Amino acid sequence: MADLSSFAITKRWPAEHPDLLQLYSVPTPNGVKVSIMLEEIGLPYEVHSLKFGAEGTSAPEFLSLNPNGKIPAILDPDGPGGKPLALFESGAILIYLADKTGKLQPKDAAGRYETMQWIFFQMAGIGPMFGQVGFFHKFAGKDFEDKRPRDRYVAESKRLLGVLETRLEGRLWIMGNDYSIADISMIGWVRSLVGFYGAGDLVEYASLKRVPDWLERCLARPAVQRGLDIPKRPG
């Protein structure tokens, strides 16, 4: 049995099955990237549902694993060389799990790097911009009289959706005929932009063809359906 006692996070969130990969998460667009990935590859794991703030992501035990205080994070008892590995940043975790299992990324080096570029595109563009649209449209930003900040993020989100629309021309998935971690990185964000954030009209989502079709294919996957609900939100 793996010994995870040296990791402070296990003091607050004990591992019931320490030989399994430990996932610390919330079902946000970033969090579900990893739960979808784990469901897709069939790697056994134990999930710990966190809260935001002092009782969760800002707790010293969580910060000992991720000093940035953001979900998701993992603790893999069977990391490189058979030693435990703690890892944060959803994009890094996707790449790690693809490398660990040899699944959901191209086998050739060129294809692997091309896949990584789309993950970085999501991390640097899709996530931050869509998240700002969500803030200014759905949350506190809607009370700001000056709509220029909202409109700036809306315009950039429309542009990013256009990049995806162009990329998907003649392709089922972002990397072509094969579903990959590039797709997984974006599912939750595109879904939330038009669903949870209710910003579909703002970004003219209905004017697109390939992105909505791609999202529908993604959401039809059983592993995606499961992963979107992990960890379960409090009832």
N, C-alpha and C positions, 0 to 999 in steps of 0.2 A: 504494500500500500504506500502511495506517495506521501511524503511528509511535507505539508504546506505550512507548517507551524511558524516558519520564519517570516511569512508574509502577514503583516499586521491586519490586512483586510479580512483574513479568515477569523480574526478574533470577533469582529462585529457581525460578519456574515459567514458562519461556520460552514465548512464543506461537509455535507452529508455523505457525499461520494467523492472523496479526495482523489481518486484515480481518474475522474472525469474532468474534462475541460470545464472551468468555472466561468460563467458569463454574468457580468454585472451590467444591468441595462434598464431601460425604460422604452416602451414601444413608440418612440419618436421616429421621424424619418431617418435619423442617424442610427438609432438603436436597432431598428428592424433590419438594417443591412446585415448585421452579424447573425441575428436569429434566422433570417431567410437563408443565409449562406449555410449555417449549420444544418438547417432542415434539408437543404438541397443536397449536401454532401453526405448526410447520414452519419455524421460524427457524433457519438454520444456526448452529452453535456449536461451540466446542472446549472439552472438559471436562478439568479438572485435579483428580485425586483427592488429597485432603489426608488427613493424619493429625491426630489431636488431640494437643495438647501442643507441646513445644518444636520439634519437627521439622515442624510444620504450623501449626495455628491460633494458636499462641503465638509463631511466628517473627516477627521484626521486619518482614520483607517482607509477610507477611499482615496484620499489625497496621497497616501503612501504608495498607492499603485499608480494613480494618475494625478500628478501635481497640478494639472490643468483643471481638474474637477469637472470633467465632462464624461458623459457616457457615449458609447459603450466602452467597456474594458474587459479583458479576459485574463485568466490565469490558467495556463496550460501545464499540467503536471508532467506531460511528456513532450517537452520542448526540444530544441536542437541538442543533440548529444544525450538525450534522455533526461535532461535537467529541466526543472520548472522554468517557465517563461511567463512573465507578466507583460502585457502589451495593451496600449491604448491607441486611439485614433482609428476610426472605423475603416478608413482606406487601407491603413497598414495591416489591420486585422484581416481584411479580405484577401490581401496579397499573401499574407502569412498562411492562411488556411488553404488557399489555392496551391501554394508551394508545398505545404505539408501533405496534402492529399493527392496532388497531381490532377485536380479536377477544376473545371470551369475557367480554364485559361488555356490559350494555345500552347502546344508543346514546343514550338520553335521559338528561338530567342527573339526574333523580330516581332512575331505576333504577340509575345508576352509584353514587350515594351510598348507596342501599340495599344494593348489593353490597358496598361498602366497609365498611358497618357490620358485616356478617357476617364479613368478614376480620378486623376489629378484635376481634370476639367470639371468633374462633379464637385470635388472637394473645394476647389478654388472659386468656382463660379456658381454652379447650380445650387448648392447648399446655402452659401451665404446670401445670394441674391433672392432666392425664393423665400428664405427665412425672413429677410427684411420686408418683403411684400406681405408676408403673413403678419408681421408686427404692425406695419402701418395700416393694413387693411382690416384685419380681424381684431387685433388687440389694442393696446394703448394708443398707438399711432393714429387711430381713426379719430381721436379727439383733437389732433393738431389742426389748427386752422390753415396753416401753410401746407399745401398738398405737394409742393415741389419735391420733398424727400421721397414721398410715396411714389410719385410719378417717375422719379429717377430710377428707382428699383424696378418698377413695372416695366419701363422701357428696356432695361438691361435683361430682365427675365424674358421678355418677348424675343429679344435678340438671341439669347441662349436657347430658347425653344426652337428658334429658326435654325440654329446650328445643328440641333438634334434632328430636326425635320430633314435637313439636307443630308446629314450622315446616313439616315435610314432609307434613303432612296435606293431601291434595288436590294435592300437588306431586310431580313427578318429581325435580326438583332443588331446591336451596335457593332459587333465584330463580324457580322456576316450571317452565315447559316447556323452558327453555334452561339447559344446562350452562354453568357459568361459573367464574371464578376463586374464587368463594366455595366451590364444591365442591372445587376443587383444593386450597385451603388446609387442608381438613380430612381428606382421604383418608388420608394417611399416619398421622395421629394416631389416628383411629378404628381403622384396621387394626392399628396397633401395640398399642393398648390391649387388644384382644381376642386378638391373635396373639402378637407378640413378648413383650409383657409378661405374657400369660396371665392377665389380670384380668377376663375375661368374667364369671365367676361372681360375683366381688366386686361388680361394678357392675350385676349382674342384666341383662346384655345380652340374654339369651334372652327376657326379658319384653317387649322392644321388638319392633315390627313394621316400622315405616317406616325406621328407621335401618339395620337389617341389609339391607333391600331396596335402599335407596339405595347402601350400600357395595357390594353385589353388582353393581349397575349401573355404578358407578364402575370397579370392578376388571375389568369385562368390556371396557372400552375399550382398544384396542390401544396407544394412546399412554400410557395409565396403566401398562400392563404393562411397556412399555419404560422409562418414566421411573422406575419403582420400582427398577430395576436399574442406575441411572446416578448416579454412577460405579460401576463394578463393584467389589464388595468383593474384597479379596485372596483368592486361592484357598487 
